[in-house]
Amino acid sequence: MKIHEFYIKRCIELAKNGLPAAMPNPSVGAVIVFENKIIGEGYTSAYGGNHAEVNAINGVKDKTLLSKSTIYVSLEPCSHFGKTPPCCDLIIKNKIPNVVIGTVDSNSKVSGQGIKKLIEAGANVTVGVLETECRESNKRFFTYHEKKRPYIILKWAETEDGFIAPPSKKEQKPVWITNVYSRQLLHKWRSEEQAILVGTQTVIDDNPKLDVRNWTGKNPIRIVLDKNNRISKESHIFDIRQKTFVISDNAINYSENVALQIATFLFHNNLQSVIIEGGKQTLQTFIDANLWDEARIFRGKEMFSGGTKAPVITGKIVAKSKIDNDELLIYLNYD
């Protein structure tokens, strides 16, 4: 493996530790190398805290080595004042002569300006090392800034015979299709995204909490579609445990481009990612509009022999796995 790729790969590994706490900032990894030895490394702190470059520089015990070192970063160092000062200025201040960057930042506040500032200060800058992998590590951030919408994940569980709900129910609570391990994994996924979205009927039928009670992490913001305000105020979604947006016909026009309007609503509320959990009509609306990036589909061993059919989706299956007796399929949308 080429030496630049080796250290950028380490940056990507570090960056994983910063999500989801860093959002809406990207999570970046930074590594400082002197004579083929790592002398400092770091990743982006929780939103409002230090960026990766700051943490890496702070980790270097002998600061005199910085002027003879190379700093590797998975994303272009910022050049503007936000919650923290520009990382470019800190790199320049410490006279780090070599900067290797995985990929350019597509945020209009940065995009190329950090690279320009470093070059003008005399640094030797290399850009575009493992660029695809670096972009993948911050896919939510890049989708938000380039497509002006959140990264959209679809999730549902279907029976072995292809249904997501039975013909009838006696109680206002979910009918479980998957096992306890799959349900715990789902709560982990929820903790990794900024928002969770469901339709009216899901709330009426199941009265879900849409939280991460089976995992340790932050609850996502709840987004609930309720065109005609049919949902009872006694529903769990109206508790004050987590922030909730209810989108009625006062917020969007339900007669056209519903998926696009919802995506735009989420974008304007600074939400970089959303996991959509149903029901069938809501999921199919996003599929038909081709507004999704990833689909995570559980298949349990239950048989309903009728009820609500699972959504119909096309895309590339990139992963299959077994969770006890459940099957998990991961689709990506390349259109």
Secondary structure, DSSP 8 states (H G I E B T S, - for coil): --HHHHHHHHHHHHHGGGTTTTTTS---EEEEEETTEEEEEEE--STTS--HHHHHHHT-S-GGGGGG-EEEEEE----S-SSS--HHHHHHHTT--EEEEEE---STTTTTHHHHHHHHTT-EEEE-SSHHHHHHHTHHHHHHHHHSS-EEEEEEEE-TTSEEE-S--SSSS----S-HHHHHHHHHHHHHSSEEEE-HHHHHHH----S-TTSSS---EEEEE-TT--S-TTSGGGSSSS-EEEE-TTTS-TTS-HHHHHHHHHHHTT--EEEEEE-HHHHHHHHHTT--SEEEEEE-S---SSSEE-----SEEEEEEEETTEEEEEEE---
